[in-house]
């Protein structure tokens, strides 16, 4: 297990940040583009694990037009690299917005992403999103 | 990324099941014994990531004598193996018991465990526990 900043890690963090940036603009497909065909996906909001890219696309299709939040910067990101596999994890706050753009509340999240390199490309093979304490902070 | 059942995977699942079995009997130290010195740990019940085995031991020390639940079997366990790194994930229900032994409720969980082999031994290097939908089922 290698720790510390490597060029590879920068690639992974940049993939992740790119997908986050698209998500906060309402574009759900940034994630699916960097997820492997065999991705497995845990989300607090889904009752079962999602297996495979096609199933993830079906889930995300439901969210098109429903994203009304801003993702704050990654808190305490850390990465473990092991050859062609890497685990990235961080916390973040998502700020939910009312239709008028005012802030409805903030939810703290944990995120774990497992990346693997296939055919020279880094792809997400496992995602785990979860609430921290399920807490919503109202402004 | 190798998928399927390998002897190594059996080792990992057996480590995990051993720790679960001790936990449900109130022994919190099964997890710390199989966690790496540099383990990182996400838990819905803790507001920040726990970094390092010593910090995890301090957290678990608070839980001694407070565990009153039974862990159901692993649901849909899956493992991704990549050389000396492996990601195991599964869902499960924890059944909370009242002091008289009757069932207080069930909570569904997601779990992701990242294992790495160091000095010939498999250890947990990253754990992510989370509620699914934060839902509690009352019997």
Interface residues (C-beta under 8 A of the other chain):
Chain A: X1 X3 X38 X40 X42 X44 X45 X46 X47 X48 X49 X76 X78 X80 X82 X83 X84 X85 X87 X89 X91 X108 X110 X112 X114 X116 X118 X125 X126 X128 X130 X131 X132 X133 X134
Chain B: X1 X3 X38 X40 X42 X44 X45 X46 X47 X48 X49 X76 X78 X80 X82 X83 X84 X85 X87 X89 X91 X108 X110 X112 X114 X116 X118 X125 X126 X128 X130 X131 X132 X133 X134
